[in-house]
Amino acid sequence: MIVGLDTNILCYALDSGYPEHTRLEDLLLNLSAENMLALNPTTLHEAYHTLVFGQKWSPNDAATRFIALIKHPFVEFFNQTRKTSIIALNLSVKHNLGGRDALIVANYLSNKIPILLTHDKDLLKLQKITLNNISLTFVDPLTQK
């Protein structure tokens, strides 16, 4: 199974400064062919910004860790295209999503990722978004354990 990560979940999993870290640190430690993660440029760069400017990580340490993460054999990294942006704009209008959330959702939908792990209340309220018979379900891993 492969699941997409939202920025907040990625940050919680990486940084012990968050109280949520203890519940999510195994997310990145237990990767395997049966337990894969998906990332995209929006989640990666939002997490970089949050950890460097908010949590005061060293930019070099953050870049090194993120590069290792996107090169990990059990992490799929999906690029964004013009098509992703068009889908995101349409999702923004239809579901009242902000631009970054719409890009994250559009990217995972375009790549047929079935689940997005998120702690974002606005996304969790939607529960699921379907586009062209492909559904992305929003799951809060902090309430699943």
Beta strands, then each sheet from edge to edge (+ up, - down):
strand 1: 2-5
strand 2: 36-39
strand 3: 75-77
strand 4: 115-117
strand 5: 128-131
strand 6: 134-139
sheet 1: 3+ 2+ 1+ 4+ 6+ 5-
end
